[in-house]
Amino acid sequence: MGSITINGLVCEFEQGEKILDVANRCGVDIPQYCYHKGLSVPAQCRICLAQVSAPNPRNDGKLELMMGGKLLPTCSTEAAEGMVVTTESESAVTNQKAVMEYLLINHPLDCPVCDQAGECTLQDFSYQYGRGHSRFTDQKVKQPKKDLGPNVYLYSDRCIMCTRCVRFADEVAGTTELMIDGRGNQSQIDVFPGVPLDNPIASNVIDLCPVGALLDKDFLFTQRVWFLKRTAGIDPLTSSGDNIWVEHNQGMVYRLKPRENMDINTWWMTDEVRYGWKFVHSEDRLVGPMRREHGMMVEASWTRALRQAIDMMRADGSLGVVVSPMLTSEEAFALVTAVRAIDDSAKFYLGGVPVDGEDRVFKNTGGAKDFVARAEKAPNARGVRRVLESMNAMGGEFGSFLRDASGFGCVVLTGNYPSDWVTDELIKSVSDSEIVLMDTLDSALVEMAGVVLPSATFAEKAGSFENCDGIVQHFDQAIPTQHASKSEGQIAMDLIELSSGGTLERHPPAFGAQVVDDQPGQVSGASESVNLERGELFCADSVRGEMSKIGSLSGYVDSVVGSPEGETVESDMEMVTL
């Protein structure tokens, strides 16, 4: 390793690293627009120019200005031993002000209505590096708003022509829908005629855009970013294990964004995951426990519904349990423990693992790991299978259950899929059995079940998923459980409590406070909450401690990758209390 000095700070670098890479890694602020580590380097925005000195071997290694003092782009200039770089010299500062003035000449003053306000580098750099006023008095060039595809709007007059989006479509997506049309101040980003921006990872251009030019149709005008909280999550829809941020406010999810992890998803996420969270607040959510009485499904308290479920599971006849691959590993462990406390002869099966098409690989530049969109549509099939096998509870895959189902007097079905997962074959298989259903969305099974227990989605729980590469990752609960639902892990703890003769109690708000009503308005308000009766609070960390006591699971528990703490979305807006 060598070392260079950037704005007075000595930084180590590896051979081939660019000055800007070193600065970003060491926390030295250098303004940048066109540069992104996952894309090629055009060095065209010119705001990262710096004055660079280096030892001259022809002059006894004395420091001399490179290129006779000409400013160099730090994004494309490789670091070399002994370099001294400054972005604080008079010439570098003058350049920064000139670049900012040029970018703002035709930029509209619509920050108050722009979705990017609060997380916009044009705002940030204008304040940090720009002039305090504009010298431009002529008419601004007006550019049109464009509909680029199913998910993306382009506000052309906000564009600063960094070309990140064009390079992403060319180099990563490989679909080349975007281009630069026109010249000079008439240049515009556009799609080729008849070719919309519609590929599996197209909406990453929204995250790449450093200003408010490329906007998410789904998030448009829904929330100010400085109201949002951000919780670390894991892809809940596929086997990829992609790292994501769940951004939410007052009990409602508003968007998902990629969280950088160079070992898994690098900087990207699929549109399938980005927009696949809508079932969390779906009108089809099961809102409370129900039980069958005199042939009719009626609303019930949790205690009454769970007691009836226990009676059904203890009735004469064998018991079959389907453990969904959408559950966390901790929930699977707790569920097996709870069912065995009721019937130690129960037989367990892994739930259905949907597969849609084939894996699709997207190449990353610069030697970074390729990004893969997975065809397997379950986040934790391997984790659930590992738990069942380690507890000697693995009775077979879902196909085996369909063949065996007619022999069970009672079946416990867990779903938690983001869409209707009930097939005609499943309905036929369980038609002669008593059904205890734990699920999030309404389905044909609800009318067939004896007891329905509403469960929680990925955003309402914490736990760990094991992805297709065997990497185990923890994620945190983002929002309270919706309506009167509970996580499958909490349902398991309640079953253990009631089956042992205990009772469920109401507890002070912790994770037990349930959001049941949201007032209309831009900022969602949780106007009511209710504390549901429960047994011991389900805690993923505590359950992992119990899992570690099983020899074959101890290594699994030790390998869990933790998640960063939740945070507010970074914003340049100062919050004050009035």
JOWO-V786301 format. One record per residue. N is the residue number from 1. RES is the residue in one small letter. SS is DSSP state (~ for helix, > for strand, _ for the rest). OMEGA is omega in whole degrees, 0 to 359 (NA if undefined). Layout:
BEGIN
n:res:ss:omega
N:RES:SS:OMEGA
N:RES:SS:OMEGA
END
This chain:
BEGIN
n:res:ss:omega
1:m:_:173
2:g:>:179
3:s:>:174
4:i:>:178
5:t:>:180
6:i:>:181
7:n:_:176
8:g:_:180
9:l:>:179
10:v:>:184
11:c:>:175
12:e:>:180
13:f:>:175
14:e:_:182
15:q:_:178
16:g:_:179
17:e:_:175
18:k:>:181
19:i:~:182
20:l:~:175
21:d:~:181
22:v:~:181
23:a:~:180
24:n:~:180
25:r:~:184
26:c:~:176
27:g:_:176
28:v:_:184
29:d:_:170
30:i:_:181
31:p:_:184
32:q:_:177
33:y:_:187
34:c:_:186
35:y:_:168
36:h:_:187
37:k:_:181
38:g:_:183
39:l:_:177
40:s:_:187
41:v:_:179
42:p:_:180
43:a:_:186
44:q:_:181
45:c:_:171
46:r:_:180
47:i:_:181
48:c:_:181
49:l:>:181
50:a:>:175
51:q:>:187
52:v:>:173
53:s:>:180
54:a:>:177
55:p:>:179
56:n:>:182
57:p:~:179
58:r:~:181
59:n:~:177
60:d:_:176
61:g:_:180
62:k:>:178
63:l:>:177
64:e:>:177
65:l:>:178
66:m:~:179
67:m:~:177
68:g:~:180
69:g:~:178
70:k:_:179
71:l:_:182
72:l:>:177
73:p:>:182
74:t:_:181
75:c:_:183
76:s:_:180
77:t:_:181
78:e:>:176
79:a:_:178
80:a:_:183
81:e:_:174
82:g:_:179
83:m:_:171
84:v:>:186
85:v:>:175
86:t:>:172
87:t:_:184
88:e:_:177
89:s:_:182
90:e:~:182
91:s:~:179
92:a:~:180
93:v:~:177
94:t:~:178
95:n:~:180
96:q:~:180
97:k:~:180
98:a:~:179
99:v:~:180
100:m:~:179
101:e:~:179
102:y:~:182
103:l:~:184
104:l:~:183
105:i:_:183
106:n:_:182
107:h:_:181
108:p:_:178
109:l:_:183
110:d:_:178
111:c:~:181
112:p:~:181
113:v:~:183
114:c:_:180
115:d:_:183
116:q:_:182
117:a:_:182
118:g:_:176
119:e:_:186
120:c:_:180
121:t:~:175
122:l:~:174
123:q:~:184
124:d:~:185
125:f:~:175
126:s:~:179
127:y:~:186
128:q:~:190
129:y:~:186
130:g:_:176
131:r:_:180
132:g:_:181
133:h:_:180
134:s:_:177
135:r:_:184
136:f:_:183
137:t:_:181
138:d:_:181
139:q:_:177
140:k:_:175
141:v:_:180
142:k:_:178
143:q:_:184
144:p:_:168
145:k:>:185
146:k:>:174
147:d:>:186
148:l:_:184
149:g:_:186
150:p:_:187
151:n:_:192
152:v:>:169
153:y:>:173
154:l:>:171
155:y:>:192
156:s:~:184
157:d:~:175
158:r:~:187
159:c:_:178
160:i:_:175
161:m:_:175
162:c:_:178
163:t:_:176
164:r:~:183
165:c:~:180
166:v:~:180
167:r:~:178
168:f:~:180
169:a:~:180
170:d:~:194
171:e:~:184
172:v:~:179
173:a:~:180
174:g:_:184
175:t:_:172
176:t:_:179
177:e:_:189
178:l:>:179
179:m:>:172
180:i:>:181
181:d:>:178
182:g:_:182
183:r:_:175
184:g:~:182
185:n:~:175
186:q:~:180
187:s:_:179
188:q:>:167
189:i:>:180
190:d:>:173
191:v:>:174
192:f:_:183
193:p:_:177
194:g:_:182
195:v:_:181
196:p:_:175
197:l:_:188
198:d:_:174
199:n:_:188
200:p:_:181
201:i:_:187
202:a:_:189
203:s:_:172
204:n:~:178
205:v:~:177
206:i:~:179
207:d:~:182
208:l:~:184
209:c:_:183
210:p:_:181
211:v:_:183
212:g:_:182
213:a:_:180
214:l:>:187
215:l:>:182
216:d:>:179
217:k:_:184
218:d:_:183
219:f:_:188
220:l:_:175
221:f:_:181
222:t:_:187
223:q:_:171
224:r:_:190
225:v:~:181
226:w:~:172
227:f:~:188
228:l:_:168
229:k:>:188
230:r:>:181
231:t:>:181
232:a:>:179
233:g:>:177
234:i:>:178
235:d:_:183
236:p:_:189
237:l:_:182
238:t:_:183
239:s:_:187
240:s:_:186
241:g:_:180
242:d:_:179
243:n:>:183
244:i:>:167
245:w:>:172
246:v:>:183
247:e:>:192
248:h:>:176
249:n:>:176
250:q:_:172
251:g:_:179
252:m:>:175
253:v:>:180
254:y:>:177
255:r:>:171
256:l:>:178
257:k:>:181
258:p:>:176
259:r:_:188
260:e:_:172
261:n:>:188
262:m:_:180
263:d:_:184
264:i:_:187
265:n:_:184
266:t:>:184
267:w:_:195
268:w:_:169
269:m:_:180
270:t:_:175
271:d:~:178
272:e:~:179
273:v:~:183
274:r:~:183
275:y:_:185
276:g:_:184
277:w:_:189
278:k:~:180
279:f:~:178
280:v:~:181
281:h:~:183
282:s:_:174
283:e:_:180
284:d:_:178
285:r:>:171
286:l:_:192
287:v:_:180
288:g:_:180
289:p:_:178
290:m:>:176
291:r:>:181
292:r:>:179
293:e:>:182
294:h:_:176
295:g:_:181
296:m:>:175
297:m:>:180
298:v:>:176
299:e:>:183
300:a:_:171
301:s:_:178
302:w:~:181
303:t:~:182
304:r:~:181
305:a:~:181
306:l:~:178
307:r:~:178
308:q:~:177
309:a:~:179
310:i:~:178
311:d:~:179
312:m:~:182
313:m:~:180
314:r:~:182
315:a:_:180
316:d:_:182
317:g:_:183
318:s:_:184
319:l:>:175
320:g:>:184
321:v:>:176
322:v:>:181
323:v:>:186
324:s:_:175
325:p:_:175
326:m:_:179
327:l:_:173
328:t:_:179
329:s:~:180
330:e:~:178
331:e:~:178
332:a:~:179
333:f:~:181
334:a:~:181
335:l:~:177
336:v:~:179
337:t:~:182
338:a:~:182
339:v:~:179
340:r:~:176
341:a:~:179
342:i:~:181
343:d:_:185
344:d:_:177
345:s:_:182
346:a:_:180
347:k:>:187
348:f:>:179
349:y:>:173
350:l:>:180
351:g:_:183
352:g:_:179
353:v:_:182
354:p:_:174
355:v:>:182
356:d:_:179
357:g:_:182
358:e:_:175
359:d:_:179
360:r:>:185
361:v:>:176
362:f:>:185
363:k:_:172
364:n:_:179
365:t:_:174
366:g:_:177
367:g:_:178
368:a:_:179
369:k:_:177
370:d:_:176
371:f:>:184
372:v:>:172
373:a:>:189
374:r:_:178
375:a:_:180
376:e:>:189
377:k:_:174
378:a:_:187
379:p:_:190
380:n:_:179
381:a:~:182
382:r:~:179
383:g:~:179
384:v:~:179
385:r:~:180
386:r:~:179
387:v:~:181
388:l:~:180
389:e:~:182
390:s:~:179
391:m:_:182
392:n:_:183
393:a:_:185
394:m:>:180
395:g:_:179
396:g:_:178
397:e:_:185
398:f:~:178
399:g:~:177
400:s:~:178
401:f:~:181
402:l:~:178
403:r:~:185
404:d:~:192
405:a:~:183
406:s:~:180
407:g:~:181
408:f:_:174
409:g:_:179
410:c:>:176
411:v:>:174
412:v:>:183
413:l:>:172
414:t:>:182
415:g:_:180
416:n:_:175
417:y:_:183
418:p:_:179
419:s:_:183
420:d:_:185
421:w:_:187
422:v:_:180
423:t:_:177
424:d:~:180
425:e:~:178
426:l:~:180
427:i:~:179
428:k:~:184
429:s:~:186
430:v:~:186
431:s:_:181
432:d:_:183
433:s:_:168
434:e:>:187
435:i:>:167
436:v:>:187
437:l:>:170
438:m:>:185
439:d:>:182
440:t:_:186
441:l:>:178
442:d:_:179
443:s:_:180
444:a:~:181
445:l:~:182
446:v:~:180
447:e:~:180
448:m:~:190
449:a:_:171
450:g:_:178
451:v:>:176
452:v:>:181
453:l:>:183
454:p:>:184
455:s:>:187
456:a:_:177
457:t:_:183
458:f:~:184
459:a:~:186
460:e:~:182
461:k:_:174
462:a:_:179
463:g:>:181
464:s:>:175
465:f:>:173
466:e:>:186
467:n:_:185
468:c:_:178
469:d:_:178
470:g:_:178
471:i:_:182
472:v:>:184
473:q:>:178
474:h:>:172
475:f:>:187
476:d:_:176
477:q:_:182
478:a:_:185
479:i:_:175
480:p:_:176
481:t:_:186
482:q:>:177
483:h:_:180
484:a:_:181
485:s:_:176
486:k:>:174
487:s:_:178
488:e:~:177
489:g:~:178
490:q:~:176
491:i:~:179
492:a:~:179
493:m:~:178
494:d:~:178
495:l:~:178
496:i:~:181
497:e:~:183
498:l:~:181
499:s:~:179
500:s:_:177
501:g:_:180
502:g:_:179
503:t:_:177
504:l:_:182
505:e:>:173
506:r:>:185
507:h:_:176
508:p:_:181
509:p:_:170
510:a:_:167
511:f:_:182
512:g:_:180
513:a:>:184
514:q:>:174
515:v:>:183
516:v:>:181
517:d:>:177
518:d:>:178
519:q:>:178
520:p:_:179
521:g:_:182
522:q:_:180
523:v:_:184
524:s:_:179
525:g:>:178
526:a:>:189
527:s:>:180
528:e:>:172
529:s:>:181
530:v:>:178
531:n:>:183
532:l:_:175
533:e:>:181
534:r:>:172
535:g:_:177
536:e:_:182
537:l:_:177
538:f:_:179
539:c:_:184
540:a:~:181
541:d:~:179
542:s:~:179
543:v:~:177
544:r:~:175
545:g:~:176
546:e:~:179
547:m:~:183
548:s:_:179
549:k:_:175
550:i:_:188
551:g:~:184
552:s:~:178
553:l:~:183
554:s:~:178
555:g:~:178
556:y:~:182
557:v:~:181
558:d:~:185
559:s:_:183
560:v:_:177
561:v:>:181
562:g:_:180
563:s:_:176
564:p:_:180
565:e:_:175
566:g:_:184
567:e:>:172
568:t:>:178
569:v:_:182
570:e:_:182
571:s:_:177
572:d:_:180
573:m:_:178
574:e:_:179
575:m:_:179
576:v:_:177
577:t:_:182
578:l:_:NA
END
